[in-house]
Amino acid sequence: MISLEEQYVDGTKIESKANKYTFVWKKTVEKNRAKLLEKTSAALAQIKEQIRLNGGSDIKEEDSEPATSAKDVKRSARLCERQAKNLPKAKLTGREKQKLNTQIDHLFKASDKLCEYEKSLDILGERNSYSKTDPDATFMRLKEDAMNNGQTKPAYNLQIATENQYWTNFALYPNPTDTLTFKPFLDKYKKRYGKQSKSVTADSGYGSEENYEYLEMEEMMGYVKYNWFHKEQHKPFKEDAFNQANFYYNKDDDYYVCPMGQHMEPCGQRQTKSDSGYVSVITLYRAQRCDGCPLGSLCKKSKGNRTIYVNHKLNAYKKEAFLLLTSEEGLKHRSQRPIEPEAVFGQMKADMHYKRFRHFGMDKVYMDLGLFGMGFNLKKYLGIKR
């Protein structure tokens, strides 16, 4: 029934119980925090100068450092408050002293607001958003979009692995894309059962250089599609002579050949870093004489000689993946995937109406989902029909 030798992995987004208008955006928090710090620094400079001109004690050098946090602002506000109380009474009129005290009060309020911003940034971590009523939820675009306007809602990215439509693993993630969930999800499977499955099947949302490398290191058969897996098999794609994927590559001498027969030699390398921190190496190849080429208008849109960007390591992984996916075993796994996790999600959402969580917070949501998964497996095992 379950051998734990195969995993069919897929993900879906489940809406949080939180209201959809409770969003906190990271960019907004960072922008408002920076503006408030700038205003606070200017206000601090004015207050300190006013205190100095009216007979206050000199401010120590360490207390003159620019405020960069709520703690710094509060410390400076307390210092200014003490010095303002000790100013000679004859130096300030009542109105001037009231104005000074008001400015200092604004500093304390600013420190409280900065504290809120810093707390929000701590909650956000690497995420771009969270919900005020469910801080563990992240705003994502869902397929269930009644208004069809692409509105984001607080949700969790649910990943499951199935075998014969039984749940064998599940996890929740705050990031909306599936690519970054693949490695930690498979690690969780290994930790749960003390071993890794022999094969894993997933769609193109999981096909990345980092994930293919992980499968290679774990010695797993990865029937994982990549972007353009289907498109590159279509006739228009194959017959497009100006598509760099169709350029001839001489591996021994490391050069490409453009449609006019000109060699494109390597001219440099770049490194790109993914959101997970994985570094990829991109090699640049450039033609030497594109000026006056009769095919120039068809071959490139930019001025100058055409440059192509090639990730050789990823291309090698794609070739391996293509051979696996188009093999007899690969075709079997690909045909099985739609009736594995996709069918489970269909039963979960359409038949059982499990489209939205009923609790707040990751811990409670995990508990709720775990109980649901147990019930789902038990229902299937007993052959109960709804």
C-alpha positions as CSV (number, residue, x, y, z in Angstrom):
1,M,0.0,0.0,0.0
2,I,2.7,2.5,1.0
3,S,6.4,1.6,0.3
4,L,7.9,5.0,1.1
5,E,10.0,4.6,-2.0
6,E,8.2,7.2,-4.0
7,Q,7.1,10.8,-3.4
8,Y,4.6,12.8,-5.4
9,V,5.1,16.3,-4.3
10,D,2.8,19.3,-4.9
11,G,1.8,22.5,-3.1
12,T,-1.3,24.6,-2.7
13,K,-2.2,27.7,-0.8
14,I,-4.7,27.5,2.1
15,E,-6.2,30.8,3.3
16,S,-5.6,31.9,6.8
17,K,-8.5,32.7,9.2
18,A,-7.2,36.3,9.4
19,N,-9.0,39.1,7.6
20,K,-7.7,40.0,4.2
21,Y,-7.3,43.7,5.1
22,T,-4.9,43.1,8.1
23,F,-1.8,43.3,6.0
24,V,1.6,44.7,7.0
25,W,4.1,45.2,4.2
26,K,7.8,45.1,4.7
27,K,8.7,47.8,2.3
28,T,6.2,50.1,3.9
29,V,7.5,49.4,7.4
30,E,11.1,50.0,6.2
31,K,10.2,53.2,4.4
32,N,8.3,54.7,7.3
33,R,11.0,53.7,9.8
34,A,13.6,55.4,7.7
35,K,11.5,58.6,7.5
36,L,10.8,58.6,11.2
37,L,14.5,58.1,12.0
38,E,15.4,61.0,9.8
39,K,12.8,63.3,11.4
40,T,13.9,62.2,14.8
41,S,17.6,62.9,14.2
42,A,16.7,66.4,13.0
43,A,14.5,67.0,16.0
44,L,17.2,65.7,18.4
45,A,19.8,68.1,16.9
46,Q,17.4,71.1,17.4
47,I,16.7,70.1,21.0
48,K,20.3,69.6,21.9
49,E,21.3,72.9,20.3
50,Q,18.5,74.7,22.2
51,I,19.7,73.1,25.5
52,R,23.3,74.1,24.8
53,L,22.4,77.7,24.0
54,N,20.4,78.1,27.2
55,G,23.1,77.0,29.6
56,G,22.7,73.2,29.5
57,S,25.7,70.9,30.0
58,D,27.7,69.8,27.0
59,I,26.6,66.5,25.5
60,K,29.1,63.7,25.6
61,E,30.5,62.5,22.3
62,E,29.0,59.1,22.7
63,D,25.6,60.7,23.2
64,S,26.0,62.7,20.0
65,E,25.9,59.6,17.8
66,P,23.0,59.4,15.3
67,A,20.0,57.4,16.6
68,T,19.5,54.2,14.6
69,S,17.0,52.4,16.8
70,A,14.1,52.9,19.2
71,K,16.5,52.3,22.1
72,D,18.8,55.0,20.9
73,V,16.0,57.5,20.5
74,K,14.6,56.8,24.0
75,R,18.0,57.1,25.6
76,S,18.6,60.5,23.9
77,A,15.1,61.6,24.9
78,R,15.8,60.8,28.6
79,L,19.1,62.6,28.4
80,C,17.4,65.7,26.9
81,E,14.6,65.5,29.5
82,R,17.1,65.5,32.4
83,Q,19.1,68.4,30.9
84,A,16.0,70.4,30.2
85,K,14.9,70.1,33.9
86,N,18.3,71.4,35.0
87,L,18.3,74.5,32.8
88,P,18.6,77.8,34.6
89,K,15.1,79.2,35.1
90,A,16.1,82.7,33.9
91,K,17.3,81.4,30.6
92,L,13.9,80.2,29.2
93,T,10.5,81.8,29.2
94,G,7.5,79.7,30.1
95,R,6.4,79.3,26.5
96,E,9.9,78.3,25.4
97,K,10.2,75.7,28.1
98,Q,6.7,74.3,27.2
99,K,7.8,74.1,23.5
100,L,11.0,72.3,24.5
101,N,9.1,69.8,26.7
102,T,6.6,69.2,23.8
103,Q,9.5,68.4,21.5
104,I,10.9,65.9,24.0
105,D,7.5,64.3,24.4
106,H,7.4,63.8,20.6
107,L,10.8,62.0,20.9
108,F,9.3,59.5,23.4
109,K,6.3,58.9,21.1
110,A,8.7,58.5,18.1
111,S,10.7,55.9,20.1
112,D,7.4,54.0,20.8
113,K,6.6,54.1,17.1
114,L,10.1,52.9,16.1
115,C,9.7,50.1,18.6
116,E,6.5,49.0,16.7
117,Y,8.4,49.1,13.4
118,E,11.2,47.0,14.8
119,K,8.8,44.5,16.2
120,S,7.1,44.3,12.8
121,L,10.5,43.7,11.1
122,D,11.3,40.9,13.6
123,I,8.0,39.2,12.8
124,L,8.5,39.6,9.1
125,G,12.0,38.1,9.0
126,E,12.7,37.2,5.4
127,R,9.0,37.6,4.4
128,N,7.5,40.5,2.6
129,S,4.3,40.7,4.5
130,Y,2.3,39.3,7.4
131,S,-1.2,39.6,8.9
132,K,-1.9,41.6,12.1
133,T,-4.3,39.0,13.4
134,D,-2.3,36.0,12.2
135,P,1.4,37.1,12.2
136,D,2.5,33.7,10.9
137,A,0.4,34.1,7.7
138,T,1.9,35.7,4.6
139,F,-0.1,37.5,1.9
140,M,-0.2,35.5,-1.3
141,R,-2.2,35.4,-4.5
142,L,-4.6,32.4,-4.4
143,K,-6.2,30.5,-7.3
144,E,-9.6,30.9,-5.6
145,D,-10.0,34.6,-6.7
146,A,-13.7,35.4,-6.7
147,M,-13.2,39.0,-7.9
148,N,-10.6,37.9,-10.4
149,N,-8.4,41.0,-9.6
150,G,-5.3,39.2,-8.3
151,Q,-5.9,40.4,-4.7
152,T,-3.6,38.9,-2.1
153,K,-4.9,37.2,1.0
154,P,-3.2,35.9,4.2
155,A,-2.4,32.3,3.6
156,Y,0.1,29.4,4.1
157,N,1.9,27.4,1.4
158,L,0.9,23.8,2.1
159,Q,3.3,21.1,0.7
160,I,2.3,17.5,0.7
161,A,3.9,14.2,-0.5
162,T,1.6,11.3,-1.4
163,E,1.9,7.7,-2.4
164,N,-1.2,5.9,-3.6
165,Q,-3.1,9.1,-2.5
166,Y,-2.1,8.6,1.1
167,W,-0.4,11.6,2.8
168,T,3.2,10.6,3.6
169,N,4.5,14.1,4.5
170,F,3.2,17.6,4.9
171,A,4.6,21.0,5.8
172,L,3.6,24.7,5.8
173,Y,5.8,27.5,4.5
174,P,5.5,31.3,4.4
175,N,7.0,31.8,0.9
176,P,4.5,31.7,-2.0
177,T,6.8,30.0,-4.5
178,D,7.4,26.2,-4.4
179,T,11.1,26.3,-5.4
180,L,12.3,27.3,-2.0
181,T,10.3,24.6,-0.2
182,F,11.7,21.6,-2.0
183,K,14.9,21.0,0.0
184,P,13.5,21.5,3.5
185,F,10.4,19.5,2.6
186,L,12.5,16.5,1.5
187,D,14.7,16.9,4.5
188,K,11.6,16.7,6.7
189,Y,10.6,13.5,4.9
190,K,14.0,12.0,5.6
191,K,13.9,13.0,9.3
192,R,10.3,11.6,9.7
193,Y,11.1,8.2,8.3
194,G,14.9,7.9,8.9
195,K,15.5,7.5,5.1
196,Q,14.9,9.2,1.8
197,S,12.6,7.8,-0.9
198,K,14.2,6.4,-4.1
199,S,12.3,8.8,-6.4
200,V,10.4,12.1,-6.3
201,T,8.0,13.5,-8.9
202,A,7.1,17.2,-9.1
203,D,6.1,19.8,-11.5
204,S,8.2,22.7,-13.0
205,G,7.7,24.9,-10.0
206,Y,10.4,22.9,-8.3
207,G,12.9,22.7,-11.1
208,S,15.9,24.7,-10.2
209,E,19.7,24.3,-10.2
210,E,19.8,24.1,-6.4
211,N,17.0,21.5,-6.2
212,Y,18.6,19.3,-9.0
213,E,21.9,19.4,-7.1
214,Y,20.2,18.3,-3.9
215,L,18.6,15.3,-5.7
216,E,22.0,14.4,-7.1
217,M,23.6,14.6,-3.6
218,E,20.8,12.5,-2.1
219,E,21.1,10.0,-5.0
220,M,17.4,10.3,-5.8
221,M,15.7,9.8,-9.1
222,G,14.2,13.2,-9.7
223,Y,11.3,13.2,-12.1
224,V,11.1,17.0,-11.8
225,K,10.1,19.2,-14.7
226,Y,11.8,22.6,-15.4
227,N,10.6,25.8,-16.9
228,W,9.9,25.4,-20.7
229,F,10.0,21.6,-20.5
230,H,6.9,21.4,-22.6
231,K,7.5,24.6,-24.7
232,E,10.9,23.4,-25.9
233,Q,9.3,20.3,-27.4
234,H,7.0,22.4,-29.6
235,K,7.9,22.9,-33.3
236,P,8.1,26.7,-33.3
237,F,10.6,26.6,-30.4
238,K,12.8,23.9,-32.0
239,E,12.8,25.8,-35.4
240,D,13.6,29.2,-34.0
241,A,17.2,29.6,-35.2
242,F,17.6,32.8,-33.2
243,N,16.8,31.2,-29.9
244,Q,20.1,30.7,-28.0
245,A,18.9,27.3,-26.8
246,N,19.2,26.2,-30.5
247,F,22.7,27.6,-31.0
248,Y,25.5,25.0,-31.7
249,Y,27.9,24.7,-28.8
250,N,31.4,23.5,-29.1
251,K,32.2,22.1,-25.7
252,D,35.9,21.4,-26.3
253,D,36.7,24.9,-27.4
254,D,34.0,26.6,-25.4
255,Y,32.2,28.7,-27.9
256,Y,28.7,29.0,-29.5
257,V,27.9,29.6,-33.1
258,C,25.2,32.2,-34.1
259,P,22.8,31.8,-37.1
260,M,25.3,33.6,-39.3
261,G,28.1,31.1,-38.4
262,Q,30.0,33.6,-36.2
263,H,31.7,32.3,-33.1
264,M,30.5,33.6,-29.8
265,E,33.4,33.5,-27.4
266,P,33.2,33.6,-23.6
267,C,33.7,37.2,-22.3
268,G,33.1,36.9,-18.6
269,Q,31.2,35.4,-15.7
270,R,28.6,36.6,-13.3
271,Q,27.3,35.1,-10.1
272,T,23.6,35.2,-9.1
273,K,22.2,34.5,-5.7
274,S,18.8,33.0,-5.1
275,D,16.5,33.9,-2.2
276,S,17.8,30.9,-0.3
277,G,21.4,32.1,-0.8
278,Y,22.4,29.6,-3.4
279,V,25.0,30.9,-5.9
280,S,24.8,30.1,-9.6
281,V,27.6,30.9,-12.1
282,I,26.5,32.4,-15.4
283,T,28.9,32.5,-18.4
284,L,28.6,35.3,-20.9
285,Y,29.3,34.7,-24.6
286,R,29.5,37.6,-27.1
287,A,29.6,37.8,-30.9
288,Q,32.4,39.8,-32.4
289,R,30.9,41.5,-35.5
290,C,27.2,42.1,-35.4
291,D,27.4,45.4,-37.2
292,G,26.0,45.1,-40.7
293,C,24.7,41.6,-40.2
294,P,21.7,41.0,-42.5
295,L,20.0,38.9,-39.7
296,G,20.7,41.5,-37.0
297,S,17.1,42.8,-36.8
298,L,15.8,39.3,-36.3
299,C,18.6,38.1,-34.0
300,K,18.8,40.9,-31.4
301,K,16.9,44.0,-30.2
302,S,19.7,45.9,-28.4
303,K,22.6,47.8,-30.0
304,G,26.1,46.4,-30.2
305,N,27.1,42.8,-30.4
306,R,24.8,40.1,-29.2
307,T,25.5,38.6,-25.8
308,I,24.0,35.4,-24.4
309,Y,23.9,34.2,-20.8
310,V,24.5,30.5,-20.1
311,N,24.3,28.5,-16.9
312,H,26.2,25.3,-18.0
313,K,25.5,23.5,-14.7
314,L,21.7,24.1,-14.9
315,N,21.7,23.1,-18.6
316,A,23.4,19.8,-17.7
317,Y,20.8,19.1,-15.0
318,K,18.1,19.9,-17.5
319,K,19.4,17.4,-20.0
320,E,19.5,14.7,-17.3
321,A,15.9,15.7,-16.2
322,F,14.7,15.5,-19.8
323,L,16.0,12.0,-20.3
324,L,14.4,10.9,-17.1
325,L,11.1,12.6,-17.8
326,T,10.8,11.2,-21.3
327,S,11.9,7.6,-20.3
328,E,9.3,4.9,-19.9
329,E,9.6,5.2,-16.1
330,G,9.4,8.9,-16.3
331,L,6.2,8.8,-18.4
332,K,4.6,6.5,-15.9
333,H,5.5,8.9,-13.0
334,R,4.3,11.9,-14.9
335,S,0.9,10.3,-15.7
336,Q,0.6,9.3,-12.0
337,R,1.3,12.8,-10.6
338,P,-2.1,14.3,-11.6
339,I,-3.9,11.5,-9.7
340,E,-1.7,11.7,-6.7
341,P,-1.3,15.1,-4.9
342,E,-3.5,17.0,-7.4
343,A,-6.4,14.6,-6.8
344,V,-5.8,14.8,-3.1
345,F,-6.1,18.6,-3.2
346,G,-9.2,18.3,-5.2
347,Q,-10.8,16.0,-2.6
348,M,-9.6,18.2,0.1
349,K,-11.0,21.5,-1.3
350,A,-13.9,20.5,-3.4
351,D,-15.3,17.5,-1.6
352,M,-14.3,18.2,2.0
353,H,-14.4,22.1,1.7
354,Y,-11.1,22.5,3.5
355,K,-10.1,25.8,1.9
356,R,-9.5,27.9,4.9
357,F,-7.8,27.3,8.3
358,R,-9.9,27.6,11.4
359,H,-7.2,28.7,13.8
360,F,-4.6,31.5,14.1
361,G,-0.9,30.8,14.3
362,M,1.5,28.2,12.8
363,D,1.3,25.8,15.8
364,K,-2.5,25.6,15.8
365,V,-2.7,25.4,12.0
366,Y,-0.2,22.6,12.0
367,M,-2.2,20.7,14.6
368,D,-5.4,21.2,12.6
369,L,-3.8,20.1,9.4
370,G,-2.2,17.1,11.0
371,L,-5.5,15.9,12.3
372,F,-7.1,16.5,8.9
373,G,-4.3,14.4,7.2
374,M,-4.7,11.6,9.7
375,G,-8.5,11.6,9.1
376,F,-8.0,11.7,5.3
377,N,-5.7,8.6,5.4
378,L,-8.0,6.8,7.7
379,K,-11.0,7.5,5.6
380,K,-9.2,6.2,2.5
381,Y,-7.9,3.1,4.3
382,L,-11.4,2.2,5.5
383,G,-12.9,2.9,2.1
384,I,-15.4,5.4,3.5
385,K,-17.3,7.3,0.8
386,R,-18.7,10.7,1.5
